[in-house]
Amino acid sequence: MSTHQSIRLLLAVTSPFWRAEEWLSQTSRKDWPQSLLALWSLHRAIDRNGFLKVLSPPQRKQLNLNLASFRPKHSGSLSLSKTKTETLFMLESASLRIADFLADSASWNEKRSWLQRWFNSTSFLTLTESILFSDECIDRILGLQERSIQKKLSTKQLPKTYLEESIYLDLDPVDLYTPYRVLCRWSKTLKLQPGTRVLDLGSGVGRIPITLGLLFPKVEFIGIELMRERHAMAEKARKGLGLRNVRLICGNAAKQGLPPAHYYYLFNPFIGDTLRQVFRQLKNRTRHGKLRVAVAQIELPWSYIQKQNWLKPIRRFKADKAWEGIGITVFESL
Ligand SMILES: C[S@@+](CC[C@H](N)C(=O)[O-])C[C@H]1O[C@@H](n2cnc3c(N)ncnc32)[C@H](O)[C@@H]1O
């Protein structure tokens, strides 16, 4: 995008009259996903490169007028750093509104082809590294609304099965789920062969089986998730995207027999007895052949797994700084 186009975009989406629906109806359908990326690029340019400084005085005045209409009256004029904060917030909220519109208006075929293109595009992966809310936009496009689950359950008495496990109902999706870009980059290092089976233990709203299922149509992905609400959302997206290589199971990974797989992935799903029971099952599985356990290096499971003398680390994937230095280590059974 040229500087001129970026400024037009900025002034358009910060306007109090901007509506995602109207704006996208003037854009060709095939460019819809591009509009989201254009907003993210603008967000990054403002955040990192001080893009606001290129605005002429009348453009700056217009931007401030736009922002002022969302502020309480008489809050005075803004410093450049406050203008920046507010502008970034407006762009974030516009992106989420576009994602909601795309969720409702695009067909599952369109969503499937956008995601396949994005997940294979280096520029998408680099851009989303600095745009943390981009994951939430993708979740929303797929109808994976973790926040709405949390809101709904906050007013209800939780079933005993939930209370006994670590289901993290107070965590933001940014901290609860493996980022899409990390999954795309990491999975490419695995060189998964057709017929390989990968199982995500505690699959949440299904980011892993869905993302990898789209990237590797000849590999089989299974997700096991305890919570009905998360499982149901993931299953709806799986069906919509027509992912025949993905199977989602709703159940307790410690209590039901784990299906055989070549890789088992864990991102902080269990602690205590559940973790021990799952590892007992995994160790038993090695009687039938070697297996690999991929672990996001965070908190308890990580220190517990490092102590398993039947597993040796074979590959370490260093994730980007935006994922707080959490990497993924693949262990292989001896
Ligand atoms: C930190 S999230 C990780 C989700 C996903 N693997 C990812 O990386 O995006 C862990 C998930 O494990 C689920 N969970 C907790 N205990 C479980 C159990 N015993 N069996 C199956 N899932 C469980 C939680 O409900 C939560 O959705």
The ligand as an SDF file (V2000), in Angstrom:
LIG
                    3D

 27 29  0  0  0  0  0  0  0  0999 V2000
   -3.8120  -24.4430   27.4670 C   0  0  0  0  0  0  0  0  0  0  0  0
   -5.1580  -25.1220   26.5020 S   0  0  0  0  0  0  0  0  0  0  0  0
   -4.2900  -25.6090   25.0590 C   0  0  0  0  0  0  0  0  0  0  0  0
   -5.1670  -25.7880   23.8590 C   0  0  0  0  0  0  0  0  0  0  0  0
   -4.4620  -26.2330   22.5820 C   0  0  0  0  0  0  0  0  0  0  0  0
   -3.7460  -27.4660   22.7600 N   0  0  0  0  0  0  0  0  0  0  0  0
   -3.5090  -25.1800   22.0610 C   0  0  0  0  0  0  0  0  0  0  0  0
   -2.3120  -25.3210   22.2330 O   0  0  0  0  0  0  0  0  0  0  0  0
   -3.9720  -24.2030   21.4370 O   0  0  0  0  0  0  0  0  0  0  0  0
   -5.4420  -26.6510   27.3520 C   0  0  0  0  0  0  0  0  0  0  0  0
   -6.7950  -27.2970   27.0930 C   0  0  0  0  0  0  0  0  0  0  0  0
   -6.7980  -28.5750   27.7510 O   0  0  0  0  0  0  0  0  0  0  0  0
   -8.1220  -28.8460   28.1830 C   0  0  0  0  0  0  0  0  0  0  0  0
   -8.0730  -29.8830   29.2330 N   0  0  0  0  0  0  0  0  0  0  0  0
   -7.7720  -29.7510   30.5550 C   0  0  0  0  0  0  0  0  0  0  0  0
   -7.8100  -30.9490   31.1600 N   0  0  0  0  0  0  0  0  0  0  0  0
   -8.1630  -31.8640   30.2160 C   0  0  0  0  0  0  0  0  0  0  0  0
   -8.3640  -33.2860   30.2470 C   0  0  0  0  0  0  0  0  0  0  0  0
   -8.2080  -33.9710   31.3560 N   0  0  0  0  0  0  0  0  0  0  0  0
   -8.6750  -33.9100   29.0820 N   0  0  0  0  0  0  0  0  0  0  0  0
   -8.8270  -33.2150   27.9290 C   0  0  0  0  0  0  0  0  0  0  0  0
   -8.6530  -31.8580   27.8600 N   0  0  0  0  0  0  0  0  0  0  0  0
   -8.3280  -31.2070   28.9840 C   0  0  0  0  0  0  0  0  0  0  0  0
   -8.6000  -27.4800   28.6730 C   0  0  0  0  0  0  0  0  0  0  0  0
  -10.0150  -27.4110   28.7320 O   0  0  0  0  0  0  0  0  0  0  0  0
   -7.9960  -26.5460   27.6190 C   0  0  0  0  0  0  0  0  0  0  0  0
   -8.9170  -26.3280   26.5740 O   0  0  0  0  0  0  0  0  0  0  0  0
  1  2  1  0
  2  3  1  0
  2 10  1  0
  3  4  1  0
  4  5  1  0
  5  6  1  0
  5  7  1  0
  7  8  2  0
  7  9  1  0
 10 11  1  0
 11 12  1  0
 11 26  1  0
 12 13  1  0
 13 14  1  0
 13 24  1  0
 14 15  1  0
 14 23  1  0
 15 16  2  0
 16 17  1  0
 17 18  1  0
 17 23  2  0
 18 19  1  0
 18 20  2  0
 20 21  1  0
 21 22  2  0
 22 23  1  0
 24 25  1  0
 24 26  1  0
 26 27  1  0
M  CHG  2   2   1   9  -1
M  END
$$$$
